[in-house]
Amino acid sequence: MTEKPKKLSTESYKGVRDFYPADMAVQEYIFGVWKKTAESFGYEEYGASVLEPAELYRAKSGEEIVNEQTYTFIDRGKREVTLRPEMTPTVARMVAAKRREMGLPLRWYSIPNLFRYEQPQRGRLREHWQLNVDLFGVDSIDADVEIISIAYRIMKNFGAKDSDFVIKVSSRSWLNKWFDWLGLELGNEAESKRKKKLLFQLLDIKEKDPKRFAAGLKEVRADLTPENFSGKNIDPDSVEKNLNIDIKGMIRKLNNAGVKNVIVDLTGVARGFDYYTGMVFEIYDTNLENRRSLFGGGRYDDLTSLFGGDKIPAVGFGMGDVTIRDFLETHNLLNVSQAPSDCYVCVLSENEMQYASKIAEEIRAKGLRASIDLSYKKLGDQVSYANKHNIPFVVIVGANEVKSEKVTLKNMKIGEQKVMTLEEAIKTIQK
């Protein structure tokens, strides 16, 4: 007896998403705001392959990223390659490759898909898309201010109010010094370096996962507690004096640029990647239902030197599509039209198809979207289809319309329909 073939599952791979038309409408809306905002600041779009040599991430993102959180494999040429988990090492490689051909500064952005092998949860999947915005060649707080201003403007262009989110700013260079000021006995140089790296990773999850943060501190030193890292006794004036960091100046410049919801949180923002060297920031949702970090970035002046040559100062950020969609839904800001067409041409019989097709083409020639019903079902069924797909207008074509060389236009929102010329119908749809 022949066994029946096993049915394939309709489920997607764990931690990734299928994008049905309604989902694509949302994603295209998000991408559209990203692109428009970045380009309004003069940033140019770039792209790259999803595959990179694994050593690129070992060099700066860290061994943990490659060994535990990436899709890394040996290709048929015996090369170890990785599906990119982030874009910053890639853009640094690209800039380093043609640094002499391109005039600095460079203002670049991209929207790549990224892959991380980790436990899927709210706001975090195994594949996502991320806006990356980077400024190369400017070593000043003015570049930092511009990058934070772009991040702020994106949030505003999504319709967010200042009270919906807060921008927290810190400094990796200051944190490095602060770990020494704490008097942490971290062992020899190699051990100290390892434990400082662990502290940065722990500070990155301080608010996201307090229990894991507290437990991790014990790995650094047995008597460390979250209270040691509350930042209550930190004097910003002392920070600026000892490290020549103009924190107040940056905040003042941001305020002058219209960015008012920015605060200094020296022990609350660290960013987990090894390549950050100076200013770091994160944007947090203030809604209690989604109180978490949405995205962030910072300065990474050393990364291009991995590829030889002089260092190129750089600052940037990455914003994921998963967390920003959660934010938009939480704040009821996701008002996306999901209609596939501006109008639906209902054809009552095959006799009217030629005239209906001509009408549809003239509508499209005016820059509108028009789809034609090909079923010849009852008019009520065709109108019902248009309603189900949120199409705002129906153009009805029957024998009378062909004879009079007019159309019947129905406004689906108010239920009103009128006989009119095609030109009049097009103007109505365009309003």
Contacts in CASP RR format, 6 or more apart in sequence:
PFRMAT RR
TARGET T0000
AUTHOR 0000-0000-0000
METHOD contacts of the structure
MODEL  1
MTEKPKKLSTESYKGVRDFYPADMAVQEYIFGVWKKTAESFGYEEYGASV
LEPAELYRAKSGEEIVNEQTYTFIDRGKREVTLRPEMTPTVARMVAAKRR
EMGLPLRWYSIPNLFRYEQPQRGRLREHWQLNVDLFGVDSIDADVEIISI
AYRIMKNFGAKDSDFVIKVSSRSWLNKWFDWLGLELGNEAESKRKKKLLF
QLLDIKEKDPKRFAAGLKEVRADLTPENFSGKNIDPDSVEKNLNIDIKGM
IRKLNNAGVKNVIVDLTGVARGFDYYTGMVFEIYDTNLENRRSLFGGGRY
DDLTSLFGGDKIPAVGFGMGDVTIRDFLETHNLLNVSQAPSDCYVCVLSE
NEMQYASKIAEEIRAKGLRASIDLSYKKLGDQVSYANKHNIPFVVIVGAN
EVKSEKVTLKNMKIGEQKVMTLEEAIKTIQK
12 18 0 8 1.000
13 126 0 8 1.000
14 120 0 8 1.000
14 126 0 8 1.000
15 120 0 8 1.000
15 125 0 8 1.000
15 126 0 8 1.000
15 127 0 8 1.000
16 125 0 8 1.000
16 126 0 8 1.000
16 127 0 8 1.000
17 23 0 8 1.000
17 125 0 8 1.000
17 127 0 8 1.000
19 27 0 8 1.000
21 338 0 8 1.000
21 340 0 8 1.000
22 338 0 8 1.000
25 336 0 8 1.000
25 337 0 8 1.000
25 338 0 8 1.000
26 325 0 8 1.000
26 334 0 8 1.000
26 336 0 8 1.000
27 129 0 8 1.000
27 321 0 8 1.000
29 334 0 8 1.000
29 336 0 8 1.000
30 321 0 8 1.000
30 324 0 8 1.000
30 325 0 8 1.000
30 328 0 8 1.000
31 111 0 8 1.000
31 129 0 8 1.000
31 321 0 8 1.000
33 154 0 8 1.000
33 157 0 8 1.000
33 158 0 8 1.000
34 109 0 8 1.000
34 111 0 8 1.000
34 131 0 8 1.000
34 154 0 8 1.000
34 319 0 8 1.000
35 45 0 8 1.000
35 109 0 8 1.000
35 111 0 8 1.000
36 157 0 8 1.000
37 150 0 8 1.000
37 153 0 8 1.000
37 154 0 8 1.000
37 157 0 8 1.000
38 45 0 8 1.000
38 109 0 8 1.000
38 131 0 8 1.000
38 133 0 8 1.000
38 150 0 8 1.000
39 45 0 8 1.000
39 109 0 8 1.000
40 153 0 8 1.000
41 107 0 8 1.000
41 146 0 8 1.000
41 149 0 8 1.000
41 150 0 8 1.000
41 153 0 8 1.000
42 107 0 8 1.000
43 107 0 8 1.000
43 108 0 8 1.000
43 109 0 8 1.000
43 133 0 8 1.000
43 150 0 8 1.000
44 107 0 8 1.000
44 108 0 8 1.000
44 109 0 8 1.000
45 108 0 8 1.000
45 109 0 8 1.000
45 110 0 8 1.000
45 111 0 8 1.000
46 91 0 8 1.000
46 94 0 8 1.000
46 108 0 8 1.000
46 109 0 8 1.000
46 110 0 8 1.000
47 110 0 8 1.000
47 112 0 8 1.000
48 84 0 8 1.000
48 87 0 8 1.000
48 90 0 8 1.000
48 91 0 8 1.000
48 94 0 8 1.000
48 110 0 8 1.000
48 112 0 8 1.000
50 83 0 8 1.000
50 84 0 8 1.000
50 112 0 8 1.000
50 113 0 8 1.000
50 115 0 8 1.000
51 81 0 8 1.000
51 82 0 8 1.000
51 83 0 8 1.000
51 84 0 8 1.000
52 81 0 8 1.000
52 82 0 8 1.000
52 84 0 8 1.000
52 89 0 8 1.000
52 90 0 8 1.000
52 93 0 8 1.000
53 79 0 8 1.000
53 80 0 8 1.000
53 81 0 8 1.000
53 82 0 8 1.000
54 66 0 8 1.000
54 70 0 8 1.000
54 72 0 8 1.000
54 80 0 8 1.000
54 81 0 8 1.000
54 82 0 8 1.000
55 80 0 8 1.000
56 82 0 8 1.000
56 89 0 8 1.000
56 90 0 8 1.000
56 93 0 8 1.000
57 65 0 8 1.000
57 66 0 8 1.000
57 70 0 8 1.000
57 82 0 8 1.000
57 85 0 8 1.000
57 86 0 8 1.000
57 89 0 8 1.000
58 66 0 8 1.000
59 89 0 8 1.000
59 306 0 8 1.000
60 89 0 8 1.000
60 273 0 8 1.000
60 274 0 8 1.000
60 275 0 8 1.000
60 303 0 8 1.000
60 306 0 8 1.000
61 85 0 8 1.000
61 86 0 8 1.000
61 89 0 8 1.000
61 273 0 8 1.000
61 274 0 8 1.000
61 275 0 8 1.000
62 273 0 8 1.000
62 274 0 8 1.000
65 85 0 8 1.000
66 72 0 8 1.000
66 82 0 8 1.000
68 117 0 8 1.000
69 85 0 8 1.000
69 116 0 8 1.000
69 117 0 8 1.000
69 118 0 8 1.000
70 82 0 8 1.000
70 83 0 8 1.000
70 85 0 8 1.000
70 115 0 8 1.000
70 116 0 8 1.000
70 117 0 8 1.000
71 82 0 8 1.000
71 83 0 8 1.000
71 115 0 8 1.000
71 117 0 8 1.000
72 80 0 8 1.000
72 81 0 8 1.000
72 82 0 8 1.000
72 83 0 8 1.000
73 80 0 8 1.000
73 81 0 8 1.000
74 80 0 8 1.000
74 81 0 8 1.000
75 81 0 8 1.000
83 115 0 8 1.000
84 90 0 8 1.000
84 112 0 8 1.000
84 114 0 8 1.000
84 115 0 8 1.000
85 114 0 8 1.000
85 115 0 8 1.000
85 116 0 8 1.000
86 114 0 8 1.000
86 130 0 8 1.000
86 273 0 8 1.000
87 110 0 8 1.000
87 112 0 8 1.000
87 114 0 8 1.000
87 130 0 8 1.000
87 132 0 8 1.000
87 318 0 8 1.000
88 132 0 8 1.000
88 134 0 8 1.000
88 273 0 8 1.000
88 275 0 8 1.000
88 300 0 8 1.000
88 303 0 8 1.000
88 316 0 8 1.000
89 275 0 8 1.000
89 303 0 8 1.000
90 112 0 8 1.000
91 108 0 8 1.000
91 110 0 8 1.000
91 132 0 8 1.000
91 134 0 8 1.000
92 300 0 8 1.000
92 303 0 8 1.000
92 304 0 8 1.000
92 306 0 8 1.000
92 307 0 8 1.000
92 314 0 8 1.000
93 307 0 8 1.000
95 102 0 8 1.000
95 106 0 8 1.000
95 136 0 8 1.000
95 304 0 8 1.000
95 312 0 8 1.000
95 314 0 8 1.000
96 304 0 8 1.000
96 306 0 8 1.000
96 307 0 8 1.000
96 308 0 8 1.000
96 309 0 8 1.000
96 312 0 8 1.000
97 307 0 8 1.000
99 304 0 8 1.000
99 309 0 8 1.000
99 312 0 8 1.000
104 136 0 8 1.000
104 137 0 8 1.000
104 138 0 8 1.000
104 312 0 8 1.000
105 135 0 8 1.000
105 136 0 8 1.000
105 137 0 8 1.000
105 138 0 8 1.000
105 143 0 8 1.000
106 134 0 8 1.000
106 135 0 8 1.000
106 136 0 8 1.000
106 137 0 8 1.000
107 134 0 8 1.000
107 135 0 8 1.000
108 133 0 8 1.000
108 134 0 8 1.000
108 136 0 8 1.000
109 131 0 8 1.000
109 132 0 8 1.000
109 133 0 8 1.000
109 134 0 8 1.000
110 131 0 8 1.000
110 132 0 8 1.000
111 129 0 8 1.000
111 130 0 8 1.000
111 131 0 8 1.000
111 132 0 8 1.000
112 129 0 8 1.000
112 130 0 8 1.000
112 132 0 8 1.000
113 127 0 8 1.000
113 128 0 8 1.000
113 129 0 8 1.000
113 130 0 8 1.000
114 127 0 8 1.000
114 128 0 8 1.000
114 129 0 8 1.000
114 130 0 8 1.000
115 126 0 8 1.000
115 127 0 8 1.000
116 124 0 8 1.000
116 126 0 8 1.000
117 126 0 8 1.000
118 124 0 8 1.000
118 126 0 8 1.000
120 126 0 8 1.000
122 326 0 8 1.000
123 292 0 8 1.000
123 322 0 8 1.000
123 323 0 8 1.000
123 326 0 8 1.000
124 322 0 8 1.000
125 322 0 8 1.000
128 320 0 8 1.000
128 321 0 8 1.000
128 322 0 8 1.000
129 320 0 8 1.000
129 321 0 8 1.000
130 318 0 8 1.000
130 319 0 8 1.000
130 320 0 8 1.000
130 321 0 8 1.000
131 154 0 8 1.000
131 318 0 8 1.000
131 319 0 8 1.000
131 320 0 8 1.000
132 316 0 8 1.000
132 317 0 8 1.000
132 318 0 8 1.000
133 147 0 8 1.000
133 150 0 8 1.000
133 151 0 8 1.000
133 316 0 8 1.000
133 317 0 8 1.000
133 318 0 8 1.000
134 314 0 8 1.000
134 315 0 8 1.000
134 316 0 8 1.000
135 143 0 8 1.000
135 146 0 8 1.000
135 147 0 8 1.000
135 314 0 8 1.000
135 315 0 8 1.000
135 316 0 8 1.000
136 304 0 8 1.000
136 312 0 8 1.000
136 313 0 8 1.000
136 314 0 8 1.000
137 143 0 8 1.000
137 312 0 8 1.000
137 313 0 8 1.000
137 314 0 8 1.000
138 313 0 8 1.000
138 315 0 8 1.000
139 301 0 8 1.000
139 313 0 8 1.000
141 246 0 8 1.000
141 249 0 8 1.000
141 250 0 8 1.000
141 253 0 8 1.000
141 279 0 8 1.000
142 253 0 8 1.000
143 313 0 8 1.000
143 315 0 8 1.000
144 250 0 8 1.000
144 279 0 8 1.000
144 298 0 8 1.000
144 299 0 8 1.000
144 315 0 8 1.000
145 250 0 8 1.000
145 253 0 8 1.000
145 254 0 8 1.000
145 257 0 8 1.000
147 297 0 8 1.000
147 298 0 8 1.000
147 315 0 8 1.000
147 316 0 8 1.000
147 317 0 8 1.000
148 167 0 8 1.000
148 169 0 8 1.000
148 254 0 8 1.000
148 259 0 8 1.000
148 262 0 8 1.000
148 281 0 8 1.000
149 254 0 8 1.000
149 257 0 8 1.000
149 259 0 8 1.000
150 317 0 8 1.000
151 167 0 8 1.000
151 281 0 8 1.000
151 283 0 8 1.000
151 295 0 8 1.000
151 296 0 8 1.000
151 317 0 8 1.000
151 319 0 8 1.000
152 167 0 8 1.000
152 258 0 8 1.000
152 259 0 8 1.000
152 261 0 8 1.000
152 262 0 8 1.000
154 319 0 8 1.000
155 164 0 8 1.000
155 165 0 8 1.000
155 283 0 8 1.000
158 324 0 8 1.000
158 327 0 8 1.000
158 328 0 8 1.000
158 333 0 8 1.000
159 333 0 8 1.000
160 327 0 8 1.000
160 331 0 8 1.000
160 333 0 8 1.000
162 260 0 8 1.000
162 261 0 8 1.000
163 261 0 8 1.000
163 286 0 8 1.000
164 285 0 8 1.000
164 286 0 8 1.000
164 287 0 8 1.000
164 327 0 8 1.000
164 331 0 8 1.000
165 261 0 8 1.000
165 283 0 8 1.000
165 284 0 8 1.000
165 285 0 8 1.000
165 286 0 8 1.000
165 294 0 8 1.000
165 327 0 8 1.000
166 261 0 8 1.000
166 262 0 8 1.000
166 263 0 8 1.000
166 283 0 8 1.000
166 284 0 8 1.000
166 286 0 8 1.000
167 259 0 8 1.000
167 261 0 8 1.000
167 262 0 8 1.000
167 263 0 8 1.000
167 281 0 8 1.000
167 282 0 8 1.000
167 283 0 8 1.000
167 284 0 8 1.000
168 262 0 8 1.000
168 263 0 8 1.000
168 264 0 8 1.000
168 265 0 8 1.000
168 268 0 8 1.000
168 269 0 8 1.000
168 281 0 8 1.000
168 282 0 8 1.000
168 283 0 8 1.000
168 284 0 8 1.000
169 247 0 8 1.000
169 250 0 8 1.000
169 251 0 8 1.000
169 262 0 8 1.000
169 263 0 8 1.000
169 264 0 8 1.000
169 265 0 8 1.000
169 269 0 8 1.000
169 279 0 8 1.000
169 280 0 8 1.000
169 281 0 8 1.000
170 264 0 8 1.000
170 265 0 8 1.000
170 266 0 8 1.000
170 267 0 8 1.000
170 268 0 8 1.000
170 269 0 8 1.000
170 270 0 8 1.000
170 279 0 8 1.000
170 280 0 8 1.000
170 281 0 8 1.000
171 239 0 8 1.000
171 243 0 8 1.000
171 245 0 8 1.000
171 247 0 8 1.000
171 266 0 8 1.000
171 278 0 8 1.000
171 279 0 8 1.000
171 280 0 8 1.000
172 200 0 8 1.000
172 270 0 8 1.000
172 271 0 8 1.000
172 276 0 8 1.000
172 277 0 8 1.000
172 278 0 8 1.000
172 279 0 8 1.000
172 280 0 8 1.000
172 299 0 8 1.000
173 243 0 8 1.000
173 245 0 8 1.000
173 277 0 8 1.000
173 278 0 8 1.000
174 239 0 8 1.000
174 243 0 8 1.000
174 245 0 8 1.000
174 266 0 8 1.000
175 199 0 8 1.000
175 200 0 8 1.000
175 203 0 8 1.000
175 266 0 8 1.000
175 267 0 8 1.000
175 270 0 8 1.000
176 196 0 8 1.000
177 242 0 8 1.000
177 243 0 8 1.000
178 234 0 8 1.000
178 266 0 8 1.000
178 267 0 8 1.000
179 186 0 8 1.000
179 196 0 8 1.000
179 199 0 8 1.000
182 228 0 8 1.000
184 195 0 8 1.000
184 220 0 8 1.000
184 221 0 8 1.000
184 224 0 8 1.000
185 221 0 8 1.000
186 192 0 8 1.000
186 195 0 8 1.000
186 196 0 8 1.000
186 220 0 8 1.000
186 221 0 8 1.000
187 195 0 8 1.000
195 220 0 8 1.000
195 221 0 8 1.000
197 274 0 8 1.000
198 216 0 8 1.000
198 219 0 8 1.000
198 220 0 8 1.000
199 220 0 8 1.000
199 270 0 8 1.000
200 270 0 8 1.000
200 271 0 8 1.000
200 272 0 8 1.000
200 274 0 8 1.000
201 270 0 8 1.000
201 272 0 8 1.000
202 212 0 8 1.000
202 213 0 8 1.000
202 216 0 8 1.000
202 217 0 8 1.000
202 220 0 8 1.000
203 213 0 8 1.000
203 229 0 8 1.000
203 267 0 8 1.000
203 268 0 8 1.000
203 269 0 8 1.000
203 270 0 8 1.000
204 270 0 8 1.000
204 271 0 8 1.000
204 272 0 8 1.000
205 212 0 8 1.000
205 213 0 8 1.000
206 213 0 8 1.000
206 226 0 8 1.000
206 229 0 8 1.000
206 267 0 8 1.000
206 268 0 8 1.000
206 270 0 8 1.000
207 268 0 8 1.000
207 284 0 8 1.000
207 292 0 8 1.000
207 293 0 8 1.000
208 292 0 8 1.000
208 293 0 8 1.000
210 226 0 8 1.000
213 226 0 8 1.000
214 225 0 8 1.000
214 226 0 8 1.000
217 224 0 8 1.000
217 225 0 8 1.000
217 226 0 8 1.000
217 228 0 8 1.000
217 229 0 8 1.000
218 224 0 8 1.000
229 267 0 8 1.000
229 268 0 8 1.000
230 267 0 8 1.000
231 266 0 8 1.000
231 267 0 8 1.000
234 266 0 8 1.000
234 267 0 8 1.000
236 247 0 8 1.000
236 248 0 8 1.000
236 264 0 8 1.000
236 266 0 8 1.000
239 245 0 8 1.000
239 247 0 8 1.000
239 266 0 8 1.000
240 246 0 8 1.000
240 247 0 8 1.000
240 248 0 8 1.000
247 264 0 8 1.000
250 279 0 8 1.000
251 262 0 8 1.000
251 264 0 8 1.000
254 262 0 8 1.000
255 262 0 8 1.000
269 280 0 8 1.000
269 281 0 8 1.000
269 282 0 8 1.000
270 280 0 8 1.000
271 280 0 8 1.000
271 282 0 8 1.000
271 296 0 8 1.000
271 297 0 8 1.000
271 298 0 8 1.000
275 300 0 8 1.000
275 302 0 8 1.000
275 303 0 8 1.000
276 297 0 8 1.000
276 298 0 8 1.000
276 299 0 8 1.000
276 300 0 8 1.000
277 299 0 8 1.000
277 300 0 8 1.000
277 301 0 8 1.000
277 302 0 8 1.000
278 298 0 8 1.000
278 299 0 8 1.000
278 301 0 8 1.000
279 298 0 8 1.000
279 299 0 8 1.000
279 315 0 8 1.000
280 296 0 8 1.000
280 297 0 8 1.000
280 298 0 8 1.000
280 299 0 8 1.000
281 296 0 8 1.000
281 297 0 8 1.000
281 298 0 8 1.000
281 317 0 8 1.000
282 293 0 8 1.000
282 294 0 8 1.000
282 295 0 8 1.000
282 296 0 8 1.000
282 297 0 8 1.000
283 293 0 8 1.000
283 294 0 8 1.000
283 295 0 8 1.000
283 296 0 8 1.000
284 291 0 8 1.000
284 292 0 8 1.000
284 293 0 8 1.000
284 294 0 8 1.000
285 291 0 8 1.000
285 292 0 8 1.000
285 294 0 8 1.000
285 327 0 8 1.000
285 330 0 8 1.000
287 330 0 8 1.000
287 331 0 8 1.000
289 330 0 8 1.000
290 326 0 8 1.000
290 327 0 8 1.000
290 330 0 8 1.000
292 323 0 8 1.000
293 323 0 8 1.000
294 319 0 8 1.000
294 323 0 8 1.000
294 324 0 8 1.000
294 327 0 8 1.000
295 317 0 8 1.000
295 318 0 8 1.000
295 319 0 8 1.000
295 320 0 8 1.000
295 323 0 8 1.000
295 324 0 8 1.000
296 317 0 8 1.000
296 318 0 8 1.000
296 319 0 8 1.000
297 316 0 8 1.000
297 317 0 8 1.000
297 318 0 8 1.000
298 315 0 8 1.000
298 316 0 8 1.000
298 317 0 8 1.000
299 313 0 8 1.000
299 314 0 8 1.000
299 315 0 8 1.000
299 316 0 8 1.000
300 314 0 8 1.000
300 315 0 8 1.000
300 316 0 8 1.000
301 311 0 8 1.000
301 312 0 8 1.000
301 313 0 8 1.000
301 314 0 8 1.000
302 311 0 8 1.000
303 314 0 8 1.000
304 311 0 8 1.000
304 312 0 8 1.000
304 314 0 8 1.000
305 311 0 8 1.000
305 312 0 8 1.000
325 334 0 8 1.000
327 333 0 8 1.000
328 334 0 8 1.000
337 390 0 8 1.000
338 390 0 8 1.000
339 389 0 8 1.000
339 390 0 8 1.000
339 391 0 8 1.000
339 392 0 8 1.000
340 369 0 8 1.000
340 371 0 8 1.000
340 389 0 8 1.000
340 391 0 8 1.000
341 369 0 8 1.000
341 370 0 8 1.000
341 371 0 8 1.000
341 389 0 8 1.000
341 391 0 8 1.000
342 363 0 8 1.000
342 368 0 8 1.000
342 369 0 8 1.000
342 370 0 8 1.000
342 391 0 8 1.000
342 392 0 8 1.000
342 393 0 8 1.000
342 429 0 8 1.000
343 363 0 8 1.000
343 368 0 8 1.000
343 369 0 8 1.000
343 370 0 8 1.000
343 391 0 8 1.000
343 392 0 8 1.000
343 393 0 8 1.000
343 394 0 8 1.000
343 395 0 8 1.000
343 409 0 8 1.000
343 429 0 8 1.000
344 370 0 8 1.000
344 371 0 8 1.000
344 372 0 8 1.000
344 373 0 8 1.000
344 382 0 8 1.000
344 385 0 8 1.000
344 386 0 8 1.000
344 389 0 8 1.000
344 391 0 8 1.000
344 393 0 8 1.000
344 394 0 8 1.000
344 395 0 8 1.000
345 356 0 8 1.000
345 359 0 8 1.000
345 360 0 8 1.000
345 363 0 8 1.000
345 370 0 8 1.000
345 371 0 8 1.000
345 372 0 8 1.000
345 373 0 8 1.000
345 394 0 8 1.000
345 395 0 8 1.000
345 397 0 8 1.000
346 373 0 8 1.000
346 379 0 8 1.000
346 382 0 8 1.000
346 383 0 8 1.000
346 386 0 8 1.000
346 394 0 8 1.000
346 395 0 8 1.000
346 396 0 8 1.000
346 397 0 8 1.000
347 353 0 8 1.000
347 356 0 8 1.000
347 372 0 8 1.000
347 373 0 8 1.000
347 374 0 8 1.000
347 376 0 8 1.000
347 382 0 8 1.000
347 397 0 8 1.000
347 398 0 8 1.000
348 376 0 8 1.000
348 379 0 8 1.000
348 396 0 8 1.000
348 397 0 8 1.000
348 398 0 8 1.000
348 399 0 8 1.000
349 376 0 8 1.000
349 398 0 8 1.000
349 399 0 8 1.000
350 376 0 8 1.000
351 399 0 8 1.000
351 402 0 8 1.000
352 397 0 8 1.000
352 398 0 8 1.000
352 399 0 8 1.000
352 401 0 8 1.000
352 402 0 8 1.000
353 372 0 8 1.000
355 397 0 8 1.000
355 401 0 8 1.000
355 402 0 8 1.000
356 372 0 8 1.000
356 397 0 8 1.000
357 372 0 8 1.000
359 370 0 8 1.000
359 395 0 8 1.000
359 397 0 8 1.000
359 407 0 8 1.000
359 422 0 8 1.000
360 370 0 8 1.000
360 371 0 8 1.000
360 372 0 8 1.000
362 422 0 8 1.000
362 426 0 8 1.000
363 370 0 8 1.000
363 395 0 8 1.000
363 422 0 8 1.000
363 426 0 8 1.000
363 429 0 8 1.000
364 370 0 8 1.000
366 426 0 8 1.000
366 430 0 8 1.000
368 426 0 8 1.000
368 429 0 8 1.000
368 430 0 8 1.000
370 395 0 8 1.000
371 391 0 8 1.000
373 382 0 8 1.000
373 385 0 8 1.000
375 381 0 8 1.000
375 382 0 8 1.000
379 396 0 8 1.000
382 394 0 8 1.000
383 394 0 8 1.000
383 410 0 8 1.000
383 412 0 8 1.000
386 394 0 8 1.000
386 412 0 8 1.000
387 412 0 8 1.000
391 412 0 8 1.000
392 411 0 8 1.000
392 412 0 8 1.000
392 413 0 8 1.000
392 429 0 8 1.000
393 409 0 8 1.000
393 410 0 8 1.000
393 411 0 8 1.000
393 412 0 8 1.000
393 425 0 8 1.000
393 428 0 8 1.000
393 429 0 8 1.000
394 409 0 8 1.000
394 410 0 8 1.000
394 412 0 8 1.000
394 417 0 8 1.000
395 407 0 8 1.000
395 408 0 8 1.000
395 409 0 8 1.000
395 410 0 8 1.000
395 425 0 8 1.000
396 407 0 8 1.000
396 408 0 8 1.000
396 409 0 8 1.000
396 410 0 8 1.000
396 417 0 8 1.000
397 407 0 8 1.000
397 408 0 8 1.000
401 407 0 8 1.000
401 408 0 8 1.000
401 419 0 8 1.000
404 419 0 8 1.000
406 419 0 8 1.000
406 420 0 8 1.000
406 421 0 8 1.000
406 422 0 8 1.000
407 419 0 8 1.000
407 420 0 8 1.000
407 421 0 8 1.000
407 422 0 8 1.000
407 425 0 8 1.000
408 417 0 8 1.000
408 418 0 8 1.000
408 419 0 8 1.000
408 420 0 8 1.000
409 417 0 8 1.000
409 418 0 8 1.000
409 420 0 8 1.000
409 424 0 8 1.000
409 425 0 8 1.000
409 428 0 8 1.000
409 429 0 8 1.000
410 416 0 8 1.000
410 417 0 8 1.000
411 417 0 8 1.000
411 428 0 8 1.000
420 428 0 8 1.000
END
